[in-house]
Amino acid sequence: MPRAVVVLLMLVALPLWAAGPKELTWSDMIPPDAPVQVPNMTPLHDLSKMSDALSAESAPAAKQDLPNAPVVKTLDGQNVRLPGYIVPLEVNEEGRTTDFLLVPYFGACIHVPPPPSNQIVHVKSEVGVKIEELYQPYWIEGAMQVKASTSELADAGYQMEADKIYVYELPD
């Protein structure tokens, strides 16, 4: 291959590689022509009694309003970065959740009804997150899959294998 072609390929490929994941917002996961969705934020539990966390966690799960909400098909296969809160589906013997739902607001799927399925990402991770550190938002990076999944808590419109998980911090 001529040297000029190799140099040209490197100039084109380097910015693509160096760009890193595409930063998404939750609204990016709703098709522009989709009907407006207003999440039901009515708490399921008496939040004034949150000191009794075990009874709050054992209450029946809420019904998801839009389990088959439309998704953005062009996100499939894209390397993305998305902030959100973690809702554990499984916890391993080390006390880490490696199979979880990523949702846009705290308490979704546990204390308030789950958001529409296009606002939930089912995430799997080798490392996971310590269960006692779930009360803060995280950035999740990885390849997005436009693929539905169902759990006891909610239906998700997207899936992701997490390459990186780190605490969300507001920019200075």
C-alpha positions in Angstrom: 0.0 0.0 0.0 1.5 3.4 -0.9 2.7 5.4 2.0 0.4 8.3 1.2 -2.7 6.0 1.6 -1.4 4.8 4.9 -0.9 8.3 6.2 -4.3 9.3 4.9 -6.0 6.3 6.7 -4.2 7.2 9.9 -5.4 10.8 9.7 -9.0 9.7 9.2 -8.9 6.9 11.8 -7.1 8.7 14.6 -9.8 11.3 15.3 -12.4 8.5 15.4 -10.4 6.5 17.8 -9.4 9.5 20.0 -13.0 10.9 20.2 -14.0 8.4 22.9 -17.6 7.5 23.7 -20.5 9.7 22.6 -22.1 11.4 25.6 -25.8 10.8 25.7 -28.6 12.4 27.6 -31.8 10.5 28.5 -33.8 12.5 26.0 -31.4 11.3 23.2 -32.9 7.8 23.8 -36.4 8.9 22.9 -37.2 9.2 19.1 -38.0 12.8 18.1 -41.4 11.7 16.7 -42.4 9.7 19.8 -45.4 10.9 21.9 -44.6 13.0 24.9 -44.1 10.8 28.0 -44.7 12.1 31.5 -43.3 9.7 34.1 -45.5 8.8 37.0 -43.4 10.0 40.0 -46.0 9.2 42.7 -44.1 7.4 45.4 -45.1 3.8 46.2 -44.0 4.0 49.8 -44.4 6.4 52.6 -41.0 8.1 52.2 -41.2 9.6 55.7 -40.5 6.0 57.0 -37.3 5.5 54.9 -35.5 4.6 58.1 -37.2 1.3 57.9 -35.6 0.5 54.6 -36.2 -3.2 54.6 -40.0 -2.8 54.7 -39.8 -0.2 51.9 -37.7 -2.5 49.8 -40.0 -5.5 50.3 -43.2 -3.6 49.1 -44.7 -4.8 45.8 -43.1 -3.4 42.6 -44.9 -0.7 40.7 -46.4 -1.4 37.3 -44.4 0.2 34.5 -46.6 2.7 32.4 -44.8 2.3 29.1 -43.0 -1.1 28.9 -42.7 -1.0 25.1 -41.8 2.7 24.5 -40.1 3.5 21.1 -36.3 3.4 21.0 -33.7 5.2 18.8 -32.5 2.4 16.6 -29.4 4.4 15.4 -27.9 4.1 18.9 -27.3 0.4 18.3 -23.6 -0.4 18.4 -22.5 3.1 19.3 -19.9 3.5 22.0 -21.6 5.8 24.5 -21.4 7.4 28.0 -24.6 7.9 29.9 -25.2 9.2 33.5 -27.7 7.7 35.8 -28.7 5.8 38.9 -28.1 2.1 39.5 -31.0 -0.3 40.4 -29.4 -3.7 41.3 -30.9 -6.9 39.8 -28.3 -9.2 41.3 -25.6 -8.9 44.0 -22.6 -11.2 44.1 -20.9 -12.7 47.2 -18.5 -9.7 47.4 -21.5 -7.3 47.8 -21.2 -5.9 44.3 -24.0 -5.6 41.7 -22.8 -6.7 38.3 -26.3 -6.9 36.7 -28.4 -3.8 37.1 -30.7 -1.3 35.5 -29.5 2.3 34.8 -32.3 4.8 35.2 -32.4 8.6 34.9 -33.5 9.4 38.5 -33.0 8.1 42.0 -35.6 5.6 43.3 -36.9 4.5 39.9 -38.1 0.9 39.9 -38.0 0.8 43.7 -39.7 3.8 45.3 -41.6 5.2 42.3 -43.0 3.5 39.2 -40.4 2.5 36.6 -39.8 5.0 33.8 -40.7 4.1 30.2 -38.6 1.3 28.8 -36.7 3.7 26.5 -35.4 5.4 29.7 -33.9 2.2 31.1 -30.7 0.4 30.2 -30.0 -3.1 31.4 -26.3 -3.1 32.2 -23.9 -6.0 32.8 -20.4 -5.4 34.2 -17.5 -7.7 35.3 -16.5 -5.4 38.1 -19.8 -3.9 39.2 -20.5 -1.4 41.9 -20.5 -2.0 45.7 -24.1 -2.2 46.9 -23.5 0.4 49.6 -22.4 3.0 47.0 -25.6 3.0 45.0 -27.1 6.2 46.3 -25.1 8.4 43.9 -25.2 8.8 40.2 -22.6 7.1 37.9 -21.3 7.4 34.4 -21.6 4.2 32.5 -19.5 3.7 29.3 -19.8 0.9 26.7 -21.4 -0.2 23.5 -25.2 0.5 23.4 -27.5 -2.3 22.2 -31.0 -1.4 21.1 -32.3 -4.7 22.5 -35.2 -5.2 24.9 -34.9 -7.1 28.2 -37.3 -7.9 31.0 -36.6 -8.2 34.7 -38.8 -8.5 37.8 -38.5 -4.7 38.2 -39.0 -3.3 34.7 -38.6 -3.7 31.0 -35.6 -2.0 29.4 -35.4 -0.9 25.8 -31.6 -0.9 25.8 -28.7 -3.0 27.0 -25.0 -2.3 27.6 -21.9 -4.2 28.6 -20.1 -1.7 30.8 -16.5 -0.9 29.9 -16.2 1.7 32.5 -18.2 2.8 35.6 -17.3 5.9 37.6 -19.0 8.4 39.9 -20.8 11.2 38.2 -19.4 14.6 39.1 -20.7 18.0 37.9 -18.2 19.9 35.8 -16.5 22.8 37.5 
